[in-house]
Amino acid sequence: MDGATGLVILVVLAVVFFVVKEERGKKKVASKKPVASKPKAPTVAELKKLTKNQLVELAEKKNLKVKKSGAKASVINEIREQLK
């Protein structure tokens, strides 16, 4: 192998190295961006921990229609159905 061929091989390897390094850097930056996720609906267990008045207030804050005179279990069901 003469000097020119060795130099060409060295330059090609250097270019490949920097291209691969740059692609890996882009992937790392892209993976650090926060993903906007849909807010999850509270579970039945989480809702059962609240009082009926707190459930009604939660529904009002989220602009949900619930029957205030209904039982606590029915208020929970109405909230869960509307937040699906």
N, C-alpha and C positions, 0 to 999 in steps of 0.2 A: 504494500500500500504506500503510495507516495504522499507527500505532504499536502497536496491540494485535495486529494480524496479524503484524507483524515480530517482536514479542516471543514470540508463540506458535511461530513458525517457529524462532526462536533456542533456545527451550526444548526443542523436539522434536529439533533437531540435537544439542543437548548431551546429551540422554538417549540418543540413538542412539550417539553417540560413546563414552559411558561404558559402555554395554552391550557394544559391540564390543570395547572395550579390556579389559573384564573377561573376556570369553570367550577372548580371545587369551592373557591371563595364566593362565587355567585350563589351556589346552592346553600352555603352556610348563612349568608345574609338573607336569602329568601325564607329560610326556615325559621328565622328569628322574628319575623313579622307576626303580630298577634292575629289570630283567626277570629273573626267576628262570629260568635255563636249565638244561636237563638236562645233567649233566656228560657230556662226550663221551668215548667209548671211545678209548683210545690207538690210533694207527694201527699197521699192521704194521711200518712203518719204525721207529717209536718203540720198539716191542717188540723188534725185532731188535737194537737197540743194547744191550739188557740181556743179562746172562749168564743162563744157565738157572736158577741159584740165585736171582737177583734176580727172575726171572719167577715162580718158585714162591713166593717171599716176597710178591710183589704179589698173586698169587692168594689166598694165605692171608689177607692184609689185607682183601681184598674178599670173603672167604668164598666163593671159587669152588672148584669141584672140578676138579683137574687130576691127570693121571697123572704122578707124579714120575719114573717110570722111562722115560717116553716121550722121544722126541727133542725138541730145542728147538723145531723147527718145529711139532710136534704140540701142544706146550704153548702156543705162541703162538696156534694155531688154536682151541684149547679156550678160552683166555681171551677171544679176540675173539668167539667164538660166545656165550659166557655174558654178555658185556657189551653185546650188541646190544639 
